[in-house]
Amino acid sequence: MRWLERLPSSSSTRCRALFTNHADFSDVTPTQYEAAYSWLLENSLLEELDSRTSVSERVFRAAIETSGVAWLPDADVLVGGPDELPEDALRAAEALGLAESDAYEQIIAVWGKVDIQARAHIGNAGELALVKLITEATAARVEHVAAYSDGFGYDIAVHARQHPLHIEVKSTVRRGRATFYLSRHEYETMCRDRTWQLVTVQLDRSLDPVAVSSIAAEWIGAQIPHDRGAFGRWEACRLDVPPGQLIPGIPRLGPLLNAGAPTLLAPGHKLAEGGSTERHPHSHP
């Protein structure tokens, strides 16, 4: 903070001399000042010295982004408000003179940035993994439509004369949590397209698929929010899917599966043969 407070009006040489020789700054050693300067440089904080954001907020946010704290990927669930800040975040905020409410806002901002990047990477990995699984398990032509357009309302098209399927893929590396975001466009595509199916792909840390599940359209429809006025419209919503709503495999692929299909898809094959999951309901509120 001392570096960032003084560098806009003074050179690094003058700041270094001040920190080394003035008694008011002797509570920190010259080695610590140099380590702090290197950290600021590595995290590009010295490139925005004239930022309107407060010094304490900039340092706090950079610390959260670079420290690799274990709770950050799940901050949307674990940190529900300023009164739920993790202990390490509370200590950092106190040291920086940052109010808990401001620290919470910075955490949510950092989580949003990290989550967008992670979701894009994990989402693409899940889609590619599922394309490969279905291609190996069926004789159908499998098209990864999301690779060239996000306007379809689904990610994968399985072209089969009798049993076509349009699959919206939601991927995750989180164990024990099936939380996904559904866009308005994806939902409306589900409502009008009888071949649409939401499929979740669980990946391990190496981004290899370890589980594939389907979610029924009627359950999704029951969770979707309503537009309450003429001038408001929801565009995306979060779905927290209970374990009991995850149907193993992709039952609607059952008639297309080859003998000895990958075990990740095979559970759905058995369900489809029973006929209980072939119907794609579309009576949504």
C-alpha positions, 0 to 999 in steps of 0.5 A: 500500500505504501508503494502504491500511495507514493509512486504516483507522485514520486519515483521508485528510487525516492520511495525506496530511500524514504522507506529505508531511511525514515523512522516512520517506515522502519516497521518493514524491512528493506527486503520486505519492501523489495518483495512487495515491489516485485509482487506489485510488478508481477501482478501489473499493479504498477501499471495502473497507478492512477486508478480510481479504485482505492489502494486497499481494494486493489491490493486486496483484489490482487491478493485474492486473485493470486493467492490460490485460496481453496474457497475461491472457486466455490465463493458463490456458495460458501460466501453468502455475504460480508458476515461469511467472509473466510478467516484469511480474507477477514485478516487481509481486509483488516490489515488493509483497513478495508470494510467487510462489505467492500471486501465481500464486493471484491471477492464476488468480482474476483470470483465472477472473473475466475468463474467465467474463465473456468467455465469456458475452459471446462465447458469446452472440455466437457463438450469435446469429451461428450462428442468423442464418447457419443461418436465412439458409442453410436453410428450416428453423425455427431456435430459439435455445433457450439464450435462455430455458433452459440445461437442454436440453444444447444451444443451437440447435434446427434443426427439420426433419422429415427432418434435425433438429439440436440444436447445442451452440455453443462460441465463441472469439475466440482464433486458433490455439486451440480450447479449450472446456468441456463440461458433464456435462449437455451430454455426456450429452445428446450420448450419448442424442440422435442429433441433437446436434452440437458446433459451434465458431464463430470470431469476430473482435474485432468478434464477427463470425463468420469460421469455423464447424467441427464436432467429431465425437462419437466424438472427444469421447467419447474425451477425456471423463474417467471417474468413478473412485469411487462418491463422485466425479463430474466435472461439466465438462471442458476440451477442447483440440481439435487442428486436425485434428479441426475439420471445416469447416462443419456437414456434417449441415446439408448436406441443408438448405442452400439454393443459394448458402448462406453460405461458412462453412456451405458446406464442410459441404454438400460433406462431407454430400453425400459421405455420410461425415459423416451418421452420428452415432456414440454408442459412447462409453466 
